[in-house]
Amino acid sequence: MTTPFDEVIEQIKSRGFHNQRLEDHSDTVSDGILRDLTQRCESFAADFSLQNIQSWKNVRTPGARNRKIDLLVGEPDAKDGPDLDRLRFCVENKSVVTAHRNLYARFDDLNEALQVLHRAKEEAVLLATVIVGVAPKVLNVPDRVKPLYKKKPSEFAEKILPRLSSGDQTLWDEFEFAVSPNRADDPAKTVAKFRTLQTRPPGHTHVVGYDYILLVPAFIDNVNEPYIPKKDDPRGMGIDVEHDYETMLATICKAYTTRWHF
């Protein structure tokens, strides 16, 4: 099946490079999960159809430095905004692609979001997704390459952009100063770290934990064509993204139905 992460890859191909500063993959993932859950989960779809619930993206919440939560689903307040006391489903999306040393900041982000959301509504179904870069090195286009053309945007668009994510290996030498190397074991260590995030068994809403954490390996280096490794690809670290995505949808649907329809 096609997942929202395949859509993220297509967006990178279309743009030419991944912009880790924008984290704009998050809206694509949130929209895709919301779409697929509505198609696959009868109780979830019924609540939307009856207008019992609504969705909001990038909502600031109290605590955790007033940070934004990527997707909230729940009952609206009197002004059609999200009522944090009546949340039902929440999603946080992260990525660790360019520099795996940033995994600790992203881990802390997810942990802080978990604490805030559980305090707001412990019964809310909580999902975290993390795109984990598996490329041995990454050409840092947003921070190191594109700024060189700040006063020459047409030159970047005409001479550099068409070469990005196309397999043009000369980019590595031409912009050697902009290459961020990753150690061979970085992806596996990043996956292992995120697997230490607290999760909770079904029905244990008093436990502070995510109901599902979806880890998605992705080959993104801004030079070669990006892709999601299949389950038999050594870069995939044994993760079957399509299977795990299906499992996630089923798990979230079961938790939602149990908590809000029984």
Sequence and secondary structure as in RCSB ss.txt:
>XXXX:A:sequence
MTTPFDEVIEQIKSRGFHNQRLEDHSDTVSDGILRDLTQRCESFAADFSLQNIQSWKNVRTPGARNRKIDLLVGE
PDAKDGPDLDRLRFCVENKSVVTAHRNLYARFDDLNEALQVLHRAKEEAVLLATVIVGVAPKVLNVPDRVKPLYK
KKPSEFAEKILPRLSSGDQTLWDEFEFAVSPNRADDPAKTVAKFRTLQTRPPGHTHVVGYDYILLVPAFIDNVNE
PYIPKKDDPRGMGIDVEHDYETMLATICKAYTTRWHF
>XXXX:A:secstr
   HHHHHHHHHHHHSS  TTTTTHHHHHHHHHHHHHHHH HHHHHHHHTTS EEEEEEE SSGGG EEEEEEEE
E TTSSEEEEEEEEEEEEEEE S GGGHHHHHHHHHHHHHHHHHH TTSEEEEEEEEE  SEEE IIIIIGGGGT
T HHHIIIIIGGGTTTT THHHHHTGGGEEE  TTHHHHHHHHHTTS B  TT TTS SBSEEEEEEEB  SSS 
 B   TTSGGGTT  HHHHHHHHHHHHHHHHHHHH  
